[in-house]
Amino acid sequence: MPVELLCVPGLGLEAAEWRAAGDAIGRRVGARRTTLRPLPGYGLRPDVGDDLRPRALAERLVAELPERAVLLGHSASCQVVTRAAALAPGSVSALVLVGPTTDPRAASWPRLAARWLRTAAWERPHQVPVLARSYSRTGLGWMARAMEAARREDVRADLRSLTCPVLVVRGRHDRICPEDWSGHLASLAPDGSRAVTLARGGHMVPLTHPDLLSDAVASWLRASGA
């Protein structure tokens, strides 16, 4: 039975962040449908009263999950899709986490900022206008509130509770999600889970290297039988 791909953008980014990679993955695995799903702070500008905690956003996501969904998250939205998979194990056949955050060694704002700066040097300059447009639409104040909520939720407990396999992907120069962190997360997930480091890229690989990302994800999905 064909799967459905459900892609949640990273914090402050637009849903279109996933368009090139999501469409390529869908074609290669014969997905029934690829959906780009924005949420408040993650593709949508929040409204006053929106609960921006990953667990609350995951509940919104679970309410509309199709059967045999493959959930894909990026950066801070990895907490959202992981919690959703934990809440709806019967609906999620596989989980893809790209550059997941919440490494406890970078839990403070100064350490998180330092990792971001070390990664930014490897990002492609052409994405700056895209990021500026996305961040202005979301609102920097809202982004700060969403990040404050996201950095306090540790993804590891949810990973230990999953029944579906997990792929953890990072760009080679991603210092926000270092290689040992991605490997550790994959080791907590069920059999068939794997950590992959792409040959190039930083933290924004869905935008900068959709070809490499889609190759890695599609190959793993086919091999895992998800």
N, C-alpha and C positions, 0 to 999 in steps of 0.2 A: 504494500500500500504506500503511495507517495506521501511524503511528509509535507508539512507547511513550515516555512521559515518565518520567524517573527523577530525583527531586528529593532533593538532599542538604542537610540543614539546616546553618545556620551554626554556628560554634564555640559550644558550650555550650547550644545551643537544641534544642528537641524537634522530632521529625519533623513534628509537627502545624503547625509554623511555615509549611509549604508547603501545608497542606490547602486553604485557600480559593483561593489563586492557582493552585495546581496543578490543582485540579478545574475551575476556570473555563477555564484554558488548554486542558485536555483536551477539554472540551465544544466549545470554539470551533474546534478544529482536527480534531475527530473522531479523537482518539487512541484506540488500541486499549485502552490501560490507563495509569493514572497511579499510579506507585509512590513512596511516601515512604520513602527509604532511609537510616536512621540508621547511623552508624559510630562507633567509639570516639572520644569527645570531641565528636562532632557528632551529638547525639541519643542517644548511649549513654554510660553511665558506664564509663570504661575499666577493664580489669583489669590487675593487675600483670603486666608483661611485654608489654603491647600496644605495638606500634611506632606512634607517633603522627605520624610524618613523613607529609606528604601523599603522597609517592611510595609508601609502604607501604600506606596506606589506599586509594590508587588501584588497587593490585594486587588488593585485596579486591573492589573494585567491578567491575573488569574480569572477574573470575572468574564473575560472574553476569549479565553484560550481555546483554539480548535483542538481536535484529537491529533495525536502524533505530531505535536509541535516541536520544532527545534528552535530553542531560544538563543539569540545572539546578543551579547552586551559588549560595551566598550567602556573602559576606564571605570568611572564610578557607577555606571549603569550595570556593571557586573554584579554588584550587590543586589540590585533590583531583580535581575533575571534569575539569580541563584536562589533568592528567597521564593520567587514564584515557582521554581522547579520543586522546591521543598514543600510548598503548600499544595501543589497539584501533581503529585508523582505519576498519576495515571494518565496525565495528558501530555507530559513532556518526555520525548524519546531521546533527546540529547541536548547538551548545553555547550555553548561556545563562549569563552571569556577572552576578550582581547584586551591586553594590558590592564588586568584587574588591579585595583588599588587596595587600600587597607593594610598594607605591610606595616606591622606594629613598630618597626624600626623607624618609620617615617610618619608617625601618627600626629606629631605636633605640626603646627603651621610653618615654623621656620624650616624644619627638616623636609617637609613636603615641598616648600618653595625651592629649597636647594636642589632637590631632585628634578623639579620641573625645569630649572635653569640649566642644569647639566644635560637634560634631554633636548631642550629648545635649540641648542647649537647644531643638532643633527636633523632638525625638521626642515622641510623644503620651504623656501621663502614664498612661493606662489600661493601657499595656503593662508597667508596672513590676511588678505582681504576677505576670504571665506570665514575665517575665525572671527574677524572683527564684526562682520555682519551678523553672524550667529550670536555672538556674545551680546551685541547691542540689542538684539531682538529679545533675548532671554532676560537681560538686565543684570548688571554686575552685582547689584545688591542681592537679587534672588539667587544668583549663582553662588555667592558666598554663603547664603543660608542653606542652600542645598548641599554644598560641600561640607559645611559644618555638621549636618545631619549624617551625611554619607561616611565621613571619616571616623565616626564613632561606632559604626556597625561592622563587626568583624565577619568576613565572609566564611571563615573556616568552619564554624559550627554547622551552617547550612550545608556545606559541601559534604561533611561527614554523614549527613542524614539522607543524601540523595540515593536514588536507585538507578538513575540513568548515567551513561558515561559523559565525561567532560573533557573538552579540549581547551587548553590554556595556551594562548598564542601571544607572542610579544615581538616587537621589532628588535633587531640586533642592538640598537643604541638606546633602547628604552631604559632610562634610569628610574622612572617612576615605578615600573614593574621589572625589577632585576631578575636575572635568570634563575637564581636560587629561590626566589619567591614564587615564580611561576611553577617551578618543579615541585616545590613544597605543596602548593595548592593541588596540583594534579595527583600527588601521592595520597591526598586525603579522600579523593573521589573514588567511585566504584571501579571495578575491573574494566579495562578497555579505555580508561582515561589516559591522557597524554599531554605533555608540555612540549611546545614547539617554538623555537626561536627562528624567525625569518632571517634570510641572508642580509636584508637591508631594512632600513626604516627606524623610526623612533617610536613615539607614543601614538601618533596619529595615523597608523597604517591603514585604517579603513579609507582615509582620504588620500594618502600619499602613495600607497602601494596596494591598491585593490586587487591587482593581478596576483601578486605573491600571496596575499591573504586568502583570496578565493581558491587558489590552487591547494593551499594547505588545508583549508576547511573542507573542501569538496573531497579531497583524497581521504581524509580521516572519516568523514561521514560514510563514504562508500565502504571503507574497510571495516567500520564498526557495525555496519548494518542497521544504523539508526533510521 
